[in-house]
Amino acid sequence: MSSGGTGSHPCVEIIRLVLPGPGPTARDAAALCARLARLYEDGARAVECDARAVTAPGLAHVEALARLRLTARGRPLRVTGAGDGLRALLDLVGLVELLGEAEEREPPGGVQEGVEADDPAL
């Protein structure tokens, strides 16, 4: 029996967008957003943005990914192939969820997750 995507479990095709490296221009970001919108309009269910070409991440990458996230409007969009620098930038600006990884950060110092009745006020 083959597992080629036929049968009772439909195969979800993942569409790939490539984030240009070393840095996208404003024109690149606009073209990526237009392509992403068309992909979703044409029925794409999952889109991955391949960031392997990004060798010197900067604010242009963050802006392009933020614009793509807004274009996705809550539909599945995930960044793959992100290096440590891009991961750090996405974490810094609050877009780490695009990496499709669960956040496992500690709360900032001085922040309590719960308050007990006998805890002193800070």
Secondary structure, 3 states (H helix, E strand, C coil): CCCCCCCCCCCCCEEEEECCCCCCCHHHHHHHHHHHHHHHHCCCCEEEEECCCCCCCCHHHHHHHHHHHHHHCCCCEEEECCCHHHHHHHHHCCCHHHHCCCCCCCCCCCCCCCCCCCCCCC
